[in-house]
């Protein structure tokens, strides 16, 4: 018996030894093959000079994003959103305590730092009225009176996953805010939550075009027949890619997405860099009038400002033809806005940031006599209460955020949006990765994030001595200037972009 056991043991050890030898031999063969491939290829200098070892460069480069985010970056230095901002959204979405201790990690010295001017006699929070909505498109057959000043910006089904759209739709309904469809068309997942929707008409006119790619009045009527669709937004440009249309990589163009957009499965979805039928301000006003007449609902446009002369000319044209031809709203995006995929030169260097363009737009509308006719919706990195409150004080009527709500879904800023590998399931169509995002659970977080945002906006407003966030004015905010001293926003903005005088 013992002899048999000993023999079995020896056989096991021999087998194990053979496996180890074979594994080492296979590894040696693999390394040799990789060495020969790297040494003889001519595309990568590092791999050619350092065969096999040079391959680790790409692995470490990939890990660098992870290590910077969690180990090396300080609370306030990471881009596009730092840890302090992300953490606030995460806590808000989970409905956790959002107080901190000891002192702020935010420096008050850098130029552009914002500070709100507290009142000696702050408004009592238990007696102040809540925010009052501002009607959009009062002359339309079906004007829109939003229930919330903080809403969900345009994110397409395609750029976002099915469970992400479902969670946003359900969460928007619970929060009482609207959700923008993005330029990818209307999906059943936008509708199923029951929230108010803004249909975005991109340059490819996905979801509203006929077989030849032209805008279809019949499709517009069908869209307007949905009670949930409350407004139509013509997308002229987007902050992260001004002068460039939407980009959806082919890996993310599933059969259902292709059917909604009317494009081939698995092929890159590249929208034109502008509307082919909008080449002038006259064309823009004609398009606005057409959509408003067909749908009966408010119509506006989205843009990021760079050149401002065209907008001055547009306002002069509106004054000439009368305010009835004006857009019902303008959604102003920032040069530091986000997107699923965009060329880096456009993302880094083209367009004006919202801190410069928003005050100019507000002041120019006032100078043109159109401020009461056209509502302003501000967008672009406005995802924490301080930045939203600044935009409201500067003159915005409504705020929309995309990445803020993405963080509420669990986005970890993995920077994988342009691929099909999002680890949290927010921007991927891989079923294995989507499994991590449970719509019912994340919908509650979307609603909590909105609730906390409104709570802290009111807190800031009360500290400044006004009834609510829509009562904030520029006098309530100061900004650090180049001199190192703070100045009222009116003084800071006065000479940033020259206003065009309207006679």
matplotlib code that plots the C-alpha trace (Angstrom):
import matplotlib.pyplot as plt

x = [0.0, 2.7, 4.7, 1.7, 1.3, 5.0, 4.8, 1.7, 3.5, 6.5, 4.3, 2.6, 5.9, 7.1, 4.0, 4.2, 7.9, 7.0, 4.3, 6.7, 9.4, 6.8, 5.6, 9.1, 9.8, 6.6, 7.5, 11.0, 9.6, 7.1, 9.8, 12.0, 9.2, 8.3, 12.0, 12.4, 9.1, 10.1, 13.7, 12.7, 9.6, 10.1, 7.0, 7.9, 11.4, 11.2, 10.3, 12.9, 15.7, 14.4, 12.7, 10.1, 10.8, 9.6, 6.1, 5.8, 5.8, 2.2, 1.1, 2.6, 1.1, -2.3, -1.9, -0.7, -4.3, -5.3, -2.3, -2.6, -6.3, -6.1, -2.5, -0.6, -3.1, -4.0, -7.7, -7.8, -5.4, -6.7, -8.4, -11.0, -12.6, -10.6, -11.2, -12.9, -15.6, -16.1, -16.3, -19.0, -21.1, -20.6, -21.7, -24.7, -25.8, -25.6, -27.4, -24.5, -23.3, -21.7, -19.9, -16.2, -13.9, -10.9, -10.6, -11.0, -8.3, -9.3, -6.8, -8.3, -5.2, -5.4, -6.8, -10.4, -11.2, -14.9, -16.2, -19.8, -20.6, -22.4, -25.0, -24.9, -28.5, -28.9, -32.3, -34.0, -34.1, -37.4, -39.4, -38.0, -40.0, -38.7, -37.5, -40.0, -39.9, -39.5, -41.7, -40.0, -41.7, -44.7, -46.0, -45.8, -48.9, -47.4, -45.0, -42.9, -42.6, -39.8, -40.1, -36.3, -33.5, -30.9, -31.4, -29.6, -27.6, -27.5, -26.1, -27.0, -28.1, -25.0, -22.5, -24.3, -25.4, -29.0, -28.9, -27.4, -30.2, -32.8, -31.3, -31.2, -34.7, -36.1, -34.0, -35.1, -38.7, -38.2, -36.3, -38.7, -36.0, -35.8, -33.4, -31.9, -31.8, -28.5, -28.1, -28.5, -32.3, -35.1, -34.7, -37.4, -35.1, -35.5, -39.2, -39.7, -38.8, -41.6, -39.5, -39.7, -37.4, -35.6, -35.1, -31.7, -31.4, -27.8, -26.1, -26.9, -30.6, -30.7, -34.3, -35.8, -34.6, -36.0, -34.3, -32.2, -31.0, -33.1, -35.1, -38.6, -41.7, -43.5, -40.8, -40.9, -44.7, -44.3, -41.7, -43.9, -46.8, -44.9, -46.1, -42.8, -40.9, -41.3, -38.7, -36.5, -32.8, -30.8, -27.2, -24.9, -21.7, -20.6, -18.0, -15.6, -15.7, -16.7, -16.6, -16.9, -19.9, -20.7, -18.4, -19.6, -17.0, -18.2, -17.6, -20.5, -22.9, -25.1, -28.0, -30.5, -28.5, -28.0, -31.8, -32.6, -30.0, -30.5, -26.9, -25.0, -24.2, -20.6, -19.5, -18.3, -21.1, -19.6, -22.0, -21.3, -19.4, -22.5, -26.1, -25.9, -29.1, -28.0, -25.3, -26.4, -28.4, -31.3, -31.2, -31.1, -34.2, -36.0, -35.2, -36.3, -39.6, -40.1, -39.7, -41.8, -44.6, -44.5, -44.2, -45.9, -43.2, -40.3, -37.2, -33.7, -30.2, -27.0, -23.6, -20.2, -19.0, -15.8, -16.4, -19.2, -20.0, -22.4, -24.5, -24.6, -25.8, -28.4, -29.8, -29.9, -31.8, -34.3, -34.8, -35.4, -38.0, -39.5, -39.1, -41.5, -38.8, -36.3, -35.2, -37.0, -33.7, -30.0, -28.0, -24.5, -21.8, -18.3, -15.0, -14.2, -17.4, -17.3, -18.1, -17.7, -15.1, -13.4, -10.1, -7.7, -6.8, -10.5, -11.0, -7.9, -7.7, -11.0, -13.8, -14.4, -14.9, -18.2, -16.7, -16.1, -18.9, -21.9, -21.6, -21.1, -24.2, -26.3, -25.1, -25.5, -29.1, -29.8, -28.2, -30.3, -33.5, -34.1, -33.2, -36.9, -37.6, -34.8, -34.0, -30.4, -29.4, -25.8, -23.6, -20.0, -18.5, -21.3, -21.8, -21.1, -23.3, -20.7, -20.3, -24.1, -24.7, -22.1, -23.9, -27.2, -25.8, -24.2, -27.6, -28.4, -32.0, -31.4, -28.4, -27.7, -25.0, -23.9, -20.8, -22.3, -25.1, -22.6, -20.7, -24.0, -24.4, -21.0, -18.6, -15.0, -13.4, -11.7, -11.4, -12.7, -15.8, -14.5, -14.1, -16.3, -14.5, -16.1, -15.5, -18.7, -21.1, -22.0, -20.6, -20.2, -22.4, -20.6, -23.3, -20.7, -19.7, -23.3, -24.2, -22.5, -25.0, -28.4, -30.9, -33.2, -30.4, -28.7, -32.0, -32.3, -28.7, -29.6, -32.6, -30.5, -27.8, -30.4, -32.0, -28.7, -27.8, -31.0, -30.4, -26.9, -27.9, -30.5, -28.0, -25.6, -28.5, -29.6, -26.1, -26.1, -29.3, -31.7, -34.8, -33.4, -30.8, -32.7, -32.4, -28.6, -27.1, -23.6, -23.2, -23.3, -20.1, -16.5, -13.6, -9.8, -8.2, -4.6, -3.8, -4.5, -7.5, -11.1, -13.5, -17.3, -18.2, -19.6, -16.1, -14.3, -16.6, -16.8, -13.9, -13.5, -15.4, -16.5, -20.2, -21.7, -23.9, -27.4, -28.9]
y = [0.0, 2.4, 1.4, 2.3, 5.6, 6.3, 5.4, 7.6, 10.4, 10.0, 10.0, 13.1, 14.9, 13.8, 15.0, 18.3, 18.6, 17.9, 20.5, 23.1, 22.2, 22.4, 25.8, 27.1, 25.8, 27.5, 30.7, 30.6, 30.0, 32.8, 35.2, 34.2, 34.8, 38.2, 39.1, 38.3, 40.2, 43.3, 43.3, 43.2, 45.4, 49.0, 50.8, 51.1, 52.4, 51.4, 47.8, 47.6, 48.8, 47.0, 43.8, 42.3, 44.8, 47.7, 46.2, 47.0, 50.7, 50.5, 48.5, 51.1, 53.9, 52.3, 51.9, 55.5, 56.8, 54.6, 55.5, 59.3, 59.3, 57.3, 57.7, 60.7, 63.5, 65.9, 66.6, 69.8, 69.3, 66.5, 67.2, 67.3, 66.9, 66.7, 64.3, 66.9, 67.5, 63.9, 63.0, 65.6, 64.1, 60.6, 61.5, 63.4, 60.6, 58.1, 60.6, 60.6, 63.3, 65.9, 67.9, 68.1, 68.8, 71.0, 73.3, 73.6, 72.2, 74.9, 77.7, 81.2, 82.7, 81.7, 84.1, 83.3, 81.9, 82.6, 83.7, 84.3, 87.3, 86.2, 88.5, 89.7, 88.6, 85.4, 84.2, 81.7, 78.4, 77.3, 80.4, 81.0, 80.1, 77.5, 78.2, 79.6, 78.3, 80.5, 79.8, 78.8, 79.5, 81.5, 82.0, 78.3, 76.1, 74.0, 76.2, 74.5, 75.4, 73.2, 71.9, 72.2, 74.6, 71.8, 69.2, 66.5, 67.6, 65.8, 62.2, 59.9, 56.3, 54.9, 57.2, 55.9, 52.3, 51.1, 50.7, 54.2, 55.8, 53.8, 55.0, 58.6, 58.5, 57.0, 59.3, 62.4, 61.5, 61.1, 64.3, 66.3, 67.5, 67.2, 64.9, 65.8, 62.9, 63.9, 63.7, 60.0, 60.0, 58.9, 55.5, 53.5, 53.8, 57.6, 57.2, 54.4, 56.4, 58.9, 62.1, 65.3, 65.1, 67.7, 66.2, 67.2, 67.6, 66.9, 67.7, 64.1, 64.6, 61.1, 60.1, 62.9, 62.4, 60.7, 58.0, 60.6, 62.1, 65.3, 66.6, 65.1, 67.0, 63.6, 62.4, 65.7, 65.4, 61.8, 63.0, 65.9, 63.5, 62.2, 64.2, 63.7, 65.6, 69.2, 71.1, 70.7, 71.7, 72.3, 71.4, 73.8, 73.0, 71.3, 72.5, 69.6, 69.5, 72.9, 72.6, 68.8, 66.5, 63.6, 60.6, 57.2, 54.4, 51.4, 49.1, 50.9, 50.9, 47.9, 46.6, 48.6, 51.8, 51.5, 51.1, 54.2, 56.3, 54.8, 53.8, 50.5, 48.2, 48.2, 51.3, 54.6, 57.1, 60.4, 63.3, 66.3, 69.2, 71.4, 71.2, 71.1, 73.1, 75.8, 78.0, 81.4, 83.2, 83.4, 79.6, 79.1, 81.3, 79.5, 76.1, 77.3, 78.6, 75.4, 73.0, 75.2, 75.4, 71.6, 70.5, 73.4, 73.2, 75.5, 75.4, 76.7, 75.9, 74.8, 76.3, 77.0, 80.6, 81.4, 84.1, 86.3, 88.4, 85.9, 86.0, 89.8, 89.7, 87.1, 89.3, 92.3, 90.1, 89.1, 92.8, 93.5, 90.7, 90.8, 88.8, 86.1, 84.7, 84.4, 81.0, 80.2, 79.4, 79.2, 76.4, 77.8, 75.1, 75.7, 75.0, 72.6, 70.6, 66.9, 64.3, 60.6, 61.1, 64.1, 65.2, 66.4, 69.7, 70.7, 69.6, 71.4, 74.6, 75.7, 77.8, 80.0, 78.7, 79.4, 81.9, 84.2, 83.4, 83.3, 86.9, 88.1, 86.4, 87.6, 91.2, 91.1, 89.8, 92.7, 95.2, 93.7, 94.0, 90.2, 89.1, 88.5, 86.7, 84.1, 81.8, 80.9, 77.3, 77.0, 73.9, 72.9, 71.5, 72.9, 69.9, 71.2, 73.8, 76.6, 76.5, 76.2, 79.1, 81.2, 80.5, 81.5, 84.7, 85.5, 85.4, 81.8, 80.7, 77.0, 74.7, 71.3, 68.8, 65.6, 64.5, 65.3, 62.9, 60.4, 60.5, 59.9, 56.7, 55.6, 56.9, 56.8, 59.0, 56.1, 58.0, 55.0, 56.7, 56.6, 52.8, 49.9, 49.2, 51.4, 49.5, 50.9, 50.1, 53.7, 54.1, 50.5, 48.1, 45.0, 43.0, 41.8, 45.3, 46.7, 44.1, 46.3, 49.1, 48.3, 51.0, 50.9, 51.4, 54.1, 55.9, 56.6, 58.0, 60.3, 61.7, 62.0, 64.0, 66.4, 66.7, 67.5, 70.0, 71.9, 71.8, 73.2, 75.8, 77.1, 77.0, 79.3, 81.6, 81.9, 82.6, 85.5, 86.8, 86.0, 83.7, 81.2, 80.4, 82.1, 85.4, 85.3, 88.3, 89.2, 91.4, 88.3, 86.9, 88.2, 86.8, 87.0, 89.1, 89.3, 91.7, 89.0, 91.0, 90.0, 92.2, 92.1, 90.1, 93.2, 94.8, 91.6, 91.0, 94.6, 94.4, 90.7, 90.6, 94.0, 94.3, 95.4, 98.4, 98.0, 101.2]
z = [0.0, 1.0, -2.1, -4.3, -2.7, -3.1, -6.8, -7.2, -5.5, -7.8, -10.9, -9.7, -9.1, -12.4, -14.1, -12.3, -13.3, -16.9, -16.8, -15.4, -18.0, -20.8, -19.5, -19.3, -22.7, -24.1, -22.3, -23.8, -27.3, -26.8, -25.6, -28.5, -31.1, -29.5, -29.5, -33.2, -34.0, -32.0, -33.2, -36.9, -37.0, -37.9, -36.6, -32.9, -32.0, -28.3, -29.2, -31.9, -29.5, -26.4, -27.7, -25.3, -22.5, -24.7, -24.6, -20.9, -21.9, -23.2, -20.1, -17.7, -19.9, -19.5, -15.7, -15.4, -15.7, -12.8, -10.6, -11.3, -10.4, -7.1, -5.8, -7.1, -8.0, -5.2, -4.4, -6.6, -9.5, -11.7, -15.0, -16.5, -13.0, -9.8, -7.0, -4.8, -7.5, -8.2, -4.6, -4.0, -6.8, -5.6, -2.0, -3.3, -5.6, -2.7, -0.4, 2.0, 4.4, 2.2, 4.9, 5.3, 8.2, 9.2, 6.2, 2.5, 0.1, -2.5, -2.9, -3.0, -4.7, -8.4, -11.0, -11.8, -8.4, -7.5, -4.1, -3.1, -1.0, 2.1, 3.7, 7.3, 7.5, 5.5, 4.4, 6.7, 4.8, 6.3, 5.1, 1.6, -1.5, -3.9, -7.4, -9.9, -13.4, -16.5, -19.5, -22.7, -26.0, -24.7, -28.3, -29.3, -29.5, -26.7, -24.6, -22.0, -18.3, -16.8, -13.3, -12.6, -13.3, -13.3, -16.0, -18.0, -21.1, -24.4, -24.4, -27.2, -27.0, -28.6, -26.8, -23.6, -22.9, -22.7, -18.9, -18.6, -20.6, -18.7, -15.4, -16.5, -17.8, -14.6, -12.4, -14.4, -13.9, -10.1, -9.9, -12.1, -14.5, -18.3, -20.2, -23.6, -26.1, -27.7, -31.5, -31.8, -32.1, -29.8, -28.3, -26.4, -23.4, -23.3, -23.2, -20.8, -17.7, -18.4, -18.0, -20.0, -23.1, -25.3, -28.7, -30.1, -33.9, -34.8, -38.1, -39.4, -38.3, -36.8, -35.9, -38.0, -41.5, -44.6, -46.7, -48.5, -45.2, -45.5, -42.6, -42.6, -41.5, -41.1, -38.7, -36.8, -36.4, -35.2, -32.6, -31.5, -31.0, -27.9, -25.0, -23.3, -26.0, -24.9, -26.9, -30.0, -30.0, -33.2, -32.4, -34.3, -32.4, -29.2, -26.7, -27.0, -30.8, -32.3, -36.0, -35.9, -36.0, -33.8, -33.7, -32.7, -33.2, -35.2, -32.2, -30.5, -33.5, -32.6, -34.7, -32.6, -32.6, -36.4, -36.8, -34.8, -36.6, -40.1, -40.6, -41.3, -38.3, -37.1, -39.1, -37.7, -37.3, -38.4, -38.6, -40.9, -39.3, -39.8, -41.0, -44.8, -45.0, -42.5, -44.1, -42.8, -40.1, -42.5, -43.0, -39.2, -38.6, -41.4, -39.9, -36.4, -37.9, -39.8, -36.9, -34.6, -37.1, -37.7, -34.1, -32.2, -29.5, -28.5, -30.7, -30.0, -30.9, -29.1, -29.8, -28.4, -28.9, -30.7, -33.3, -32.0, -35.0, -36.4, -33.2, -33.3, -36.9, -35.9, -33.2, -35.6, -38.1, -35.4, -34.6, -38.2, -38.8, -35.3, -32.1, -33.3, -35.5, -32.6, -31.1, -27.9, -26.2, -26.8, -25.2, -24.7, -24.3, -23.1, -24.8, -21.9, -22.4, -22.8, -25.4, -26.0, -28.8, -30.3, -31.9, -29.3, -31.1, -31.1, -27.5, -26.3, -28.3, -30.1, -28.7, -25.6, -22.1, -20.4, -18.0, -21.0, -23.3, -20.9, -19.6, -23.1, -24.4, -21.5, -22.0, -25.8, -25.5, -23.1, -25.5, -28.4, -26.4, -26.7, -23.1, -22.2, -25.4, -25.5, -22.6, -21.9, -21.0, -19.8, -20.2, -19.7, -16.5, -14.4, -12.2, -8.6, -6.8, -6.8, -10.6, -11.2, -8.8, -10.7, -14.0, -12.5, -11.0, -14.4, -16.1, -17.2, -16.9, -16.9, -16.4, -18.0, -17.1, -18.8, -16.9, -13.5, -14.2, -15.6, -12.3, -10.5, -12.5, -11.2, -13.9, -12.6, -15.2, -16.8, -20.1, -22.0, -23.5, -27.1, -26.8, -25.9, -22.7, -20.0, -16.8, -15.1, -18.0, -18.6, -22.2, -23.4, -25.3, -24.0, -22.1, -19.6, -18.7, -18.8, -16.2, -13.6, -14.1, -12.6, -13.8, -10.8, -8.4, -10.5, -11.1, -7.4, -7.4, -10.3, -8.4, -5.2, -7.1, -8.4, -5.0, -3.3, -6.1, -5.5, -1.7, -1.9, -4.5, -2.1, 0.7, -1.3, -2.2, 1.4, 2.5, 0.0, 1.5, -1.4, -1.5, -4.0, -6.6, -9.4, -7.4, -7.5, -9.3, -10.4, -7.3, -5.2, -6.8, -6.9, -8.9, -8.2, -10.9, -12.3, -9.5, -6.9, -5.6, -6.0, -8.0, -8.7, -11.8, -13.5, -13.3, -14.4, -17.4, -18.5, -21.0, -21.7, -25.1, -26.5, -26.8, -30.1, -29.7, -31.2, -32.5]

ax = plt.figure().add_subplot(projection="3d")
ax.plot(x, y, z, "-o")
ax.set_aspect("equal")
plt.show()
